[in-house]
Amino acid sequence: MLLAWAALEAALRRSALHAGYKGKVRVQPTILIRELYALGRLNREQVQLVESARQQRTRIAHGLPSAPVDRDVILQIIRLAEHLLNSIPGRI
């Protein structure tokens, strides 16, 4: 979960830069999520997935009680990160 989240967060930052986000990319992920939604780079379903994953990642990273990690959620996170990166023109 932590590795999948790290990849997704990096993809969110790169996608925000490519989409024309003018703010700092070293902001909290919640700000990036909101901005990418406003820019049309994330849809509502994707926002829900990312926010749910962010909450679970935070609980795990800080040693708080967490529901078991669902393999399908991790795969969805990875696919979303790949989708965001693949939508950047000129990216191999």
Biopython code that builds the backbone (N, CA, C, O; Angstrom):
import numpy as np
from Bio.PDB.StructureBuilder import StructureBuilder

atoms = [
    (1, "MET", "N", (0.824, -1.192, 0.000)),
    (1, "MET", "CA", (0.000, 0.000, 0.000)),
    (1, "MET", "C", (0.868, 1.256, 0.000)),
    (1, "MET", "O", (0.607, 2.206, -0.739)),
    (2, "LEU", "N", (1.904, 1.245, 0.841)),
    (2, "LEU", "CA", (2.753, 2.431, 0.924)),
    (2, "LEU", "C", (3.498, 2.691, -0.381)),
    (2, "LEU", "O", (3.634, 3.842, -0.795)),
    (3, "LEU", "N", (3.973, 1.651, -1.022)),
    (3, "LEU", "CA", (4.666, 1.830, -2.301)),
    (3, "LEU", "C", (3.707, 2.273, -3.405)),
    (3, "LEU", "O", (4.035, 3.143, -4.212)),
    (4, "ALA", "N", (2.538, 1.676, -3.432)),
    (4, "ALA", "CA", (1.544, 2.067, -4.433)),
    (4, "ALA", "C", (1.153, 3.529, -4.229)),
    (4, "ALA", "O", (1.012, 4.277, -5.196)),
    (5, "TRP", "N", (0.979, 3.932, -2.974)),
    (5, "TRP", "CA", (0.632, 5.325, -2.695)),
    (5, "TRP", "C", (1.752, 6.267, -3.141)),
    (5, "TRP", "O", (1.481, 7.306, -3.743)),
    (6, "ALA", "N", (2.995, 5.916, -2.854)),
    (6, "ALA", "CA", (4.122, 6.768, -3.247)),
    (6, "ALA", "C", (4.140, 6.984, -4.761)),
    (6, "ALA", "O", (4.370, 8.096, -5.236)),
    (7, "ALA", "N", (3.895, 5.911, -5.508)),
    (7, "ALA", "CA", (3.845, 6.029, -6.968)),
    (7, "ALA", "C", (2.684, 6.920, -7.402)),
    (7, "ALA", "O", (2.835, 7.759, -8.290)),
    (8, "LEU", "N", (1.538, 6.734, -6.778)),
    (8, "LEU", "CA", (0.382, 7.549, -7.135)),
    (8, "LEU", "C", (0.615, 9.013, -6.807)),
    (8, "LEU", "O", (0.287, 9.889, -7.607)),
    (9, "GLU", "N", (1.175, 9.284, -5.648)),
    (9, "GLU", "CA", (1.409, 10.677, -5.270)),
    (9, "GLU", "C", (2.379, 11.353, -6.243)),
    (9, "GLU", "O", (2.178, 12.512, -6.609)),
    (10, "ALA", "N", (3.412, 10.650, -6.658)),
    (10, "ALA", "CA", (4.341, 11.207, -7.648)),
    (10, "ALA", "C", (3.612, 11.468, -8.970)),
    (10, "ALA", "O", (3.834, 12.496, -9.610)),
    (11, "ALA", "N", (2.754, 10.547, -9.372)),
    (11, "ALA", "CA", (1.989, 10.723, -10.611)),
    (11, "ALA", "C", (1.023, 11.898, -10.494)),
    (11, "ALA", "O", (0.835, 12.640, -11.458)),
    (12, "LEU", "N", (0.409, 12.076, -9.323)),
    (12, "LEU", "CA", (-0.485, 13.221, -9.107)),
    (12, "LEU", "C", (0.283, 14.529, -9.284)),
    (12, "LEU", "O", (-0.209, 15.459, -9.923)),
    (13, "ARG", "N", (1.476, 14.600, -8.724)),
    (13, "ARG", "CA", (2.280, 15.817, -8.826)),
    (13, "ARG", "C", (2.673, 16.108, -10.271)),
    (13, "ARG", "O", (2.566, 17.246, -10.729)),
    (14, "ARG", "N", (3.125, 15.088, -10.982)),
    (14, "ARG", "CA", (3.513, 15.284, -12.393)),
    (14, "ARG", "C", (2.311, 15.662, -13.244)),
    (14, "ARG", "O", (2.406, 16.520, -14.122)),
    (15, "SER", "N", (1.200, 15.028, -12.984)),
    (15, "SER", "CA", (-0.010, 15.331, -13.745)),
    (15, "SER", "C", (-0.465, 16.763, -13.484)),
    (15, "SER", "O", (-0.905, 17.458, -14.400)),
    (16, "ALA", "N", (-0.359, 17.195, -12.246)),
    (16, "ALA", "CA", (-0.744, 18.569, -11.905)),
    (16, "ALA", "C", (0.130, 19.572, -12.649)),
    (16, "ALA", "O", (-0.373, 20.556, -13.192)),
    (17, "LEU", "N", (1.427, 19.325, -12.675)),
    (17, "LEU", "CA", (2.329, 20.227, -13.401)),
    (17, "LEU", "C", (1.976, 20.269, -14.886)),
    (17, "LEU", "O", (1.910, 21.339, -15.492)),
    (18, "HIS", "N", (1.750, 19.097, -15.455)),
    (18, "HIS", "CA", (1.419, 19.037, -16.880)),
    (18, "HIS", "C", (0.089, 19.705, -17.187)),
    (18, "HIS", "O", (-0.079, 20.295, -18.254)),
    (19, "ALA", "N", (-0.848, 19.618, -16.269)),
    (19, "ALA", "CA", (-2.183, 20.192, -16.487)),
    (19, "ALA", "C", (-2.197, 21.709, -16.302)),
    (19, "ALA", "O", (-3.221, 22.356, -16.521)),
    (20, "GLY", "N", (-1.059, 22.272, -15.900)),
    (20, "GLY", "CA", (-0.997, 23.719, -15.763)),
    (20, "GLY", "C", (-1.191, 24.237, -14.362)),
    (20, "GLY", "O", (-1.394, 25.435, -14.163)),
    (21, "TYR", "N", (-1.132, 23.352, -13.386)),
    (21, "TYR", "CA", (-1.267, 23.780, -11.992)),
    (21, "TYR", "C", (-0.137, 24.746, -11.671)),
    (21, "TYR", "O", (1.035, 24.415, -11.853)),
    (22, "LYS", "N", (-0.476, 25.923, -11.202)),
    (22, "LYS", "CA", (0.511, 26.972, -10.960)),
    (22, "LYS", "C", (0.966, 27.040, -9.508)),
    (22, "LYS", "O", (1.901, 27.775, -9.191)),
    (23, "GLY", "N", (0.331, 26.300, -8.637)),
    (23, "GLY", "CA", (0.718, 26.315, -7.224)),
    (23, "GLY", "C", (1.926, 25.433, -6.974)),
    (23, "GLY", "O", (2.514, 24.874, -7.901)),
    (24, "LYS", "N", (2.276, 25.322, -5.732)),
    (24, "LYS", "CA", (3.384, 24.468, -5.328)),
    (24, "LYS", "C", (2.958, 23.009, -5.443)),
    (24, "LYS", "O", (1.851, 22.651, -5.042)),
    (25, "VAL", "N", (3.832, 22.166, -5.989)),
    (25, "VAL", "CA", (3.496, 20.742, -6.085)),
    (25, "VAL", "C", (3.914, 19.994, -4.837)),
    (25, "VAL", "O", (3.622, 18.805, -4.705)),
    (26, "ARG", "N", (4.581, 20.653, -3.934)),
    (26, "ARG", "CA", (4.964, 20.011, -2.669)),
    (26, "ARG", "C", (3.932, 20.297, -1.585)),
    (26, "ARG", "O", (4.267, 20.475, -0.414)),
    (27, "VAL", "N", (2.699, 20.334, -1.993)),
    (27, "VAL", "CA", (1.592, 20.560, -1.067)),
    (27, "VAL", "C", (1.020, 19.222, -0.625)),
    (27, "VAL", "O", (1.400, 18.169, -1.137)),
    (28, "GLN", "N", (0.115, 19.276, 0.318)),
    (28, "GLN", "CA", (-0.560, 18.064, 0.783)),
    (28, "GLN", "C", (-1.300, 17.413, -0.387)),
    (28, "GLN", "O", (-1.831, 18.112, -1.250)),
    (29, "PRO", "N", (-1.337, 16.084, -0.418)),
    (29, "PRO", "CA", (-2.044, 15.382, -1.494)),
    (29, "PRO", "C", (-3.501, 15.810, -1.648)),
    (29, "PRO", "O", (-4.023, 15.820, -2.762)),
    (30, "THR", "N", (-4.162, 16.162, -0.552)),
    (30, "THR", "CA", (-5.568, 16.562, -0.666)),
    (30, "THR", "C", (-5.725, 17.787, -1.564)),
    (30, "THR", "O", (-6.717, 17.904, -2.284)),
    (31, "ILE", "N", (-4.765, 18.688, -1.526)),
    (31, "ILE", "CA", (-4.817, 19.871, -2.397)),
    (31, "ILE", "C", (-4.621, 19.452, -3.844)),
    (31, "ILE", "O", (-5.338, 19.925, -4.726)),
    (32, "LEU", "N", (-3.659, 18.570, -4.103)),
    (32, "LEU", "CA", (-3.449, 18.083, -5.470)),
    (32, "LEU", "C", (-4.686, 17.372, -6.006)),
    (32, "LEU", "O", (-5.066, 17.557, -7.162)),
    (33, "ILE", "N", (-5.302, 16.567, -5.169)),
    (33, "ILE", "CA", (-6.503, 15.835, -5.586)),
    (33, "ILE", "C", (-7.594, 16.815, -5.981)),
    (33, "ILE", "O", (-8.211, 16.670, -7.036)),
    (34, "ARG", "N", (-7.831, 17.802, -5.147)),
    (34, "ARG", "CA", (-8.860, 18.814, -5.418)),
    (34, "ARG", "C", (-8.541, 19.593, -6.700)),
    (34, "ARG", "O", (-9.434, 19.840, -7.511)),
    (35, "GLU", "N", (-7.284, 19.978, -6.884)),
    (35, "GLU", "CA", (-6.894, 20.734, -8.080)),
    (35, "GLU", "C", (-7.014, 19.889, -9.344)),
    (35, "GLU", "O", (-7.481, 20.378, -10.372)),
    (36, "LEU", "N", (-6.599, 18.639, -9.276)),
    (36, "LEU", "CA", (-6.704, 17.766, -10.453)),
    (36, "LEU", "C", (-8.157, 17.501, -10.819)),
    (36, "LEU", "O", (-8.487, 17.363, -11.997)),
    (37, "TYR", "N", (-9.011, 17.431, -9.835)),
    (37, "TYR", "CA", (-10.444, 17.293, -10.112)),
    (37, "TYR", "C", (-10.963, 18.557, -10.798)),
    (37, "TYR", "O", (-11.697, 18.478, -11.783)),
    (38, "ALA", "N", (-10.580, 19.712, -10.278)),
    (38, "ALA", "CA", (-11.016, 20.986, -10.855)),
    (38, "ALA", "C", (-10.491, 21.161, -12.276)),
    (38, "ALA", "O", (-11.155, 21.767, -13.117)),
    (39, "LEU", "N", (-9.297, 20.629, -12.542)),
    (39, "LEU", "CA", (-8.704, 20.729, -13.879)),
    (39, "LEU", "C", (-9.228, 19.645, -14.824)),
    (39, "LEU", "O", (-8.875, 19.628, -16.003)),
    (40, "GLY", "N", (-10.066, 18.743, -14.314)),
    (40, "GLY", "CA", (-10.631, 17.688, -15.149)),
    (40, "GLY", "C", (-9.712, 16.504, -15.362)),
    (40, "GLY", "O", (-9.975, 15.670, -16.228)),
    (41, "ARG", "N", (-8.636, 16.410, -14.590)),
    (41, "ARG", "CA", (-7.696, 15.298, -14.732)),
    (41, "ARG", "C", (-8.123, 14.067, -13.928)),
    (41, "ARG", "O", (-7.681, 12.952, -14.206)),
    (42, "LEU", "N", (-8.983, 14.279, -12.935)),
    (42, "LEU", "CA", (-9.556, 13.185, -12.158)),
    (42, "LEU", "C", (-11.071, 13.324, -12.190)),
    (42, "LEU", "O", (-11.607, 14.429, -12.105)),
    (43, "ASN", "N", (-11.757, 12.185, -12.314)),
    (43, "ASN", "CA", (-13.218, 12.231, -12.213)),
    (43, "ASN", "C", (-13.634, 11.926, -10.772)),
    (43, "ASN", "O", (-12.792, 11.621, -9.927)),
    (44, "ARG", "N", (-14.900, 12.009, -10.508)),
    (44, "ARG", "CA", (-15.406, 11.828, -9.145)),
    (44, "ARG", "C", (-15.057, 10.454, -8.579)),
    (44, "ARG", "O", (-14.666, 10.342, -7.417)),
    (45, "GLU", "N", (-15.196, 9.419, -9.384)),
    (45, "GLU", "CA", (-14.878, 8.061, -8.935)),
    (45, "GLU", "C", (-13.393, 7.940, -8.575)),
    (45, "GLU", "O", (-13.037, 7.322, -7.572)),
    (46, "GLN", "N", (-12.538, 8.533, -9.400)),
    (46, "GLN", "CA", (-11.107, 8.501, -9.128)),
    (46, "GLN", "C", (-10.765, 9.268, -7.852)),
    (46, "GLN", "O", (-9.919, 8.837, -7.069)),
    (47, "VAL", "N", (-11.422, 10.393, -7.651)),
    (47, "VAL", "CA", (-11.204, 11.170, -6.431)),
    (47, "VAL", "C", (-11.568, 10.335, -5.207)),
    (47, "VAL", "O", (-10.841, 10.342, -4.214)),
    (48, "GLN", "N", (-12.676, 9.624, -5.271)),
    (48, "GLN", "CA", (-13.090, 8.784, -4.143)),
    (48, "GLN", "C", (-12.064, 7.689, -3.873)),
    (48, "GLN", "O", (-11.736, 7.416, -2.719)),
    (49, "LEU", "N", (-11.556, 7.060, -4.934)),
    (49, "LEU", "CA", (-10.537, 6.029, -4.793)),
    (49, "LEU", "C", (-9.282, 6.602, -4.138)),
    (49, "LEU", "O", (-8.753, 6.029, -3.186)),
    (50, "VAL", "N", (-8.814, 7.732, -4.654)),
    (50, "VAL", "CA", (-7.582, 8.338, -4.144)),
    (50, "VAL", "C", (-7.755, 8.773, -2.693)),
    (50, "VAL", "O", (-6.863, 8.552, -1.873)),
    (51, "GLU", "N", (-8.870, 9.377, -2.372)),
    (51, "GLU", "CA", (-9.095, 9.833, -1.004)),
    (51, "GLU", "C", (-9.184, 8.658, -0.034)),
    (51, "GLU", "O", (-8.635, 8.721, 1.066)),
    (52, "SER", "N", (-9.858, 7.607, -0.426)),
    (52, "SER", "CA", (-9.939, 6.416, 0.416)),
    (52, "SER", "C", (-8.553, 5.812, 0.618)),
    (52, "SER", "O", (-8.195, 5.432, 1.733)),
    (53, "ALA", "N", (-7.776, 5.724, -0.456)),
    (53, "ALA", "CA", (-6.411, 5.183, -0.367)),
    (53, "ALA", "C", (-5.536, 6.083, 0.500)),
    (53, "ALA", "O", (-4.718, 5.585, 1.273)),
    (54, "ARG", "N", (-5.697, 7.395, 0.381)),
    (54, "ARG", "CA", (-4.910, 8.333, 1.174)),
    (54, "ARG", "C", (-5.179, 8.130, 2.666)),
    (54, "ARG", "O", (-4.257, 8.128, 3.482)),
    (55, "GLN", "N", (-6.442, 7.961, 3.003)),
    (55, "GLN", "CA", (-6.795, 7.752, 4.409)),
    (55, "GLN", "C", (-6.211, 6.448, 4.948)),
    (55, "GLN", "O", (-5.688, 6.404, 6.062)),
    (56, "GLN", "N", (-6.305, 5.389, 4.146)),
    (56, "GLN", "CA", (-5.767, 4.106, 4.593)),
    (56, "GLN", "C", (-4.248, 4.168, 4.692)),
    (56, "GLN", "O", (-3.668, 3.641, 5.641)),
    (57, "ARG", "N", (-3.607, 4.800, 3.733)),
    (57, "ARG", "CA", (-2.158, 4.957, 3.765)),
    (57, "ARG", "C", (-1.725, 5.706, 5.018)),
    (57, "ARG", "O", (-0.735, 5.337, 5.650)),
    (58, "THR", "N", (-2.453, 6.747, 5.379)),
    (58, "THR", "CA", (-2.112, 7.535, 6.564)),
    (58, "THR", "C", (-2.220, 6.685, 7.826)),
    (58, "THR", "O", (-1.347, 6.735, 8.692)),
    (59, "ARG", "N", (-3.299, 5.901, 7.927)),
    (59, "ARG", "CA", (-3.464, 5.040, 9.099)),
    (59, "ARG", "C", (-2.322, 4.024, 9.195)),
    (59, "ARG", "O", (-1.773, 3.801, 10.274)),
    (60, "ILE", "N", (-1.974, 3.419, 8.073)),
    (60, "ILE", "CA", (-0.904, 2.418, 8.064)),
    (60, "ILE", "C", (0.427, 3.069, 8.417)),
    (60, "ILE", "O", (1.158, 2.560, 9.266)),
    (61, "ALA", "N", (0.746, 4.182, 7.777)),
    (61, "ALA", "CA", (2.033, 4.844, 7.970)),
    (61, "ALA", "C", (2.230, 5.323, 9.405)),
    (61, "ALA", "O", (3.362, 5.401, 9.884)),
    (62, "HIS", "N", (1.149, 5.640, 10.082)),
    (62, "HIS", "CA", (1.239, 6.153, 11.442)),
    (62, "HIS", "C", (0.898, 5.108, 12.499)),
    (62, "HIS", "O", (0.753, 5.431, 13.678)),
    (63, "GLY", "N", (0.771, 3.856, 12.071)),
    (63, "GLY", "CA", (0.555, 2.764, 13.020)),
    (63, "GLY", "C", (-0.809, 2.752, 13.671)),
    (63, "GLY", "O", (-0.972, 2.229, 14.773)),
    (64, "LEU", "N", (-1.786, 3.323, 12.997)),
    (64, "LEU", "CA", (-3.151, 3.341, 13.527)),
    (64, "LEU", "C", (-3.921, 2.123, 13.026)),
    (64, "LEU", "O", (-3.548, 1.529, 12.015)),
    (65, "PRO", "N", (-4.983, 1.750, 13.719)),
    (65, "PRO", "CA", (-5.780, 0.607, 13.249)),
    (65, "PRO", "C", (-6.306, 0.867, 11.832)),
    (65, "PRO", "O", (-6.758, 1.965, 11.506)),
    (66, "SER", "N", (-6.234, -0.157, 11.024)),
    (66, "SER", "CA", (-6.658, -0.044, 9.630)),
    (66, "SER", "C", (-7.341, -1.330, 9.196)),
    (66, "SER", "O", (-7.027, -2.419, 9.676)),
    (67, "ALA", "N", (-8.269, -1.177, 8.290)),
    (67, "ALA", "CA", (-8.879, -2.362, 7.684)),
    (67, "ALA", "C", (-7.803, -3.084, 6.865)),
    (67, "ALA", "O", (-6.831, -2.461, 6.438)),
    (68, "PRO", "N", (-7.967, -4.372, 6.649)),
    (68, "PRO", "CA", (-7.005, -5.083, 5.799)),
    (68, "PRO", "C", (-6.928, -4.429, 4.416)),
    (68, "PRO", "O", (-7.928, -3.941, 3.889)),
    (69, "VAL", "N", (-5.743, -4.430, 3.851)),
    (69, "VAL", "CA", (-5.536, -3.827, 2.537)),
    (69, "VAL", "C", (-6.087, -4.770, 1.480)),
    (69, "VAL", "O", (-5.751, -5.953, 1.446)),
    (70, "ASP", "N", (-6.930, -4.231, 0.625)),
    (70, "ASP", "CA", (-7.553, -4.993, -0.452)),
    (70, "ASP", "C", (-6.644, -4.954, -1.684)),
    (70, "ASP", "O", (-6.303, -3.878, -2.175)),
    (71, "ARG", "N", (-6.264, -6.104, -2.167)),
    (71, "ARG", "CA", (-5.373, -6.208, -3.333)),
    (71, "ARG", "C", (-5.939, -5.452, -4.530)),
    (71, "ARG", "O", (-5.189, -4.815, -5.270)),
    (72, "ASP", "N", (-7.251, -5.516, -4.728)),
    (72, "ASP", "CA", (-7.872, -4.825, -5.858)),
    (72, "ASP", "C", (-7.706, -3.313, -5.760)),
    (72, "ASP", "O", (-7.540, -2.638, -6.777)),
    (73, "VAL", "N", (-7.750, -2.781, -4.545)),
    (73, "VAL", "CA", (-7.559, -1.344, -4.354)),
    (73, "VAL", "C", (-6.136, -0.958, -4.745)),
    (73, "VAL", "O", (-5.922, 0.064, -5.397)),
    (74, "ILE", "N", (-5.174, -1.769, -4.348)),
    (74, "ILE", "CA", (-3.789, -1.485, -4.716)),
    (74, "ILE", "C", (-3.623, -1.511, -6.231)),
    (74, "ILE", "O", (-2.943, -0.653, -6.796)),
    (75, "LEU", "N", (-4.233, -2.479, -6.885)),
    (75, "LEU", "CA", (-4.152, -2.548, -8.350)),
    (75, "LEU", "C", (-4.820, -1.332, -8.998)),
    (75, "LEU", "O", (-4.327, -0.815, -10.001)),
    (76, "GLN", "N", (-5.925, -0.881, -8.435)),
    (76, "GLN", "CA", (-6.591, 0.313, -8.957)),
    (76, "GLN", "C", (-5.707, 1.549, -8.798)),
    (76, "GLN", "O", (-5.660, 2.401, -9.685)),
    (77, "ILE", "N", (-5.015, 1.644, -7.675)),
    (77, "ILE", "CA", (-4.109, 2.770, -7.440)),
    (77, "ILE", "C", (-2.981, 2.758, -8.468)),
    (77, "ILE", "O", (-2.641, 3.794, -9.040)),
    (78, "ILE", "N", (-2.411, 1.592, -8.696)),
    (78, "ILE", "CA", (-1.321, 1.465, -9.661)),
    (78, "ILE", "C", (-1.816, 1.810, -11.066)),
    (78, "ILE", "O", (-1.137, 2.522, -11.807)),
    (79, "ARG", "N", (-2.984, 1.313, -11.430)),
    (79, "ARG", "CA", (-3.538, 1.612, -12.760)),
    (79, "ARG", "C", (-3.800, 3.107, -12.928)),
    (79, "ARG", "O", (-3.561, 3.661, -14.001)),
    (80, "LEU", "N", (-4.283, 3.756, -11.886)),
    (80, "LEU", "CA", (-4.533, 5.190, -11.961)),
    (80, "LEU", "C", (-3.224, 5.951, -12.115)),
    (80, "LEU", "O", (-3.147, 6.889, -12.908)),
    (81, "ALA", "N", (-2.197, 5.563, -11.373)),
    (81, "ALA", "CA", (-0.886, 6.210, -11.510)),
    (81, "ALA", "C", (-0.369, 6.039, -12.938)),
    (81, "ALA", "O", (0.128, 6.994, -13.535)),
    (82, "GLU", "N", (-0.483, 4.841, -13.480)),
    (82, "GLU", "CA", (-0.057, 4.597, -14.857)),
    (82, "GLU", "C", (-0.867, 5.438, -15.838)),
    (82, "GLU", "O", (-0.310, 6.012, -16.773)),
    (83, "HIS", "N", (-2.165, 5.513, -15.630)),
    (83, "HIS", "CA", (-3.034, 6.304, -16.497)),
    (83, "HIS", "C", (-2.616, 7.773, -16.485)),
    (83, "HIS", "O", (-2.512, 8.400, -17.539)),
    (84, "LEU", "N", (-2.379, 8.316, -15.299)),
    (84, "LEU", "CA", (-1.979, 9.716, -15.196)),
    (84, "LEU", "C", (-0.652, 9.963, -15.907)),
    (84, "LEU", "O", (-0.504, 10.946, -16.632)),
    (85, "LEU", "N", (0.305, 9.071, -15.696)),
    (85, "LEU", "CA", (1.606, 9.243, -16.334)),
    (85, "LEU", "C", (1.522, 9.058, -17.851)),
    (85, "LEU", "O", (2.165, 9.790, -18.603)),
    (86, "ASN", "N", (0.736, 8.089, -18.295)),
    (86, "ASN", "CA", (0.598, 7.838, -19.736)),
    (86, "ASN", "C", (-0.158, 8.944, -20.459)),
    (86, "ASN", "O", (-0.073, 9.054, -21.682)),
    (87, "SER", "N", (-0.892, 9.759, -19.721)),
    (87, "SER", "CA", (-1.632, 10.844, -20.369)),
    (87, "SER", "C", (-0.787, 12.097, -20.557)),
    (87, "SER", "O", (-1.271, 13.097, -21.086)),
    (88, "ILE", "N", (0.460, 12.050, -20.131)),
    (88, "ILE", "CA", (1.377, 13.172, -20.333)),
    (88, "ILE", "C", (2.049, 12.999, -21.678)),
    (88, "ILE", "O", (2.801, 12.041, -21.864)),
    (89, "PRO", "N", (1.803, 13.902, -22.633)),
    (89, "PRO", "CA", (2.409, 13.786, -23.974)),
    (89, "PRO", "C", (3.940, 13.740, -23.901)),
    (89, "PRO", "O", (4.560, 14.422, -23.085)),
    (90, "GLY", "N", (4.522, 12.931, -24.764)),
    (90, "GLY", "CA", (5.967, 12.828, -24.831)),
    (90, "GLY", "C", (6.561, 11.905, -23.795)),
    (90, "GLY", "O", (7.771, 11.680, -23.778)),
    (91, "ARG", "N", (5.729, 11.376, -22.941)),
    (91, "ARG", "CA", (6.226, 10.451, -21.913)),
    (91, "ARG", "C", (6.308, 9.057, -22.508)),
    (91, "ARG", "O", (5.392, 8.615, -23.201)),
    (92, "ILE", "N", (7.383, 8.379, -22.243)),
    (92, "ILE", "CA", (7.586, 7.029, -22.773)),
    (92, "ILE", "C", (7.106, 6.013, -21.767)),
    (92, "ILE", "O", (7.187, 4.811, -22.017)),
]
sb = StructureBuilder()
sb.init_structure("model")
sb.init_model(0)
sb.init_chain("A")
sb.init_seg("    ")
for serial, (resi, resn, name, xyz) in enumerate(atoms, 1):
    if name == "N":
        sb.init_residue(resn, " ", resi, " ")
    sb.init_atom(name, np.array(xyz, "f"), 0.0, 1.0, " ", f" {name:<3s}", serial, name[0])
structure = sb.get_structure()
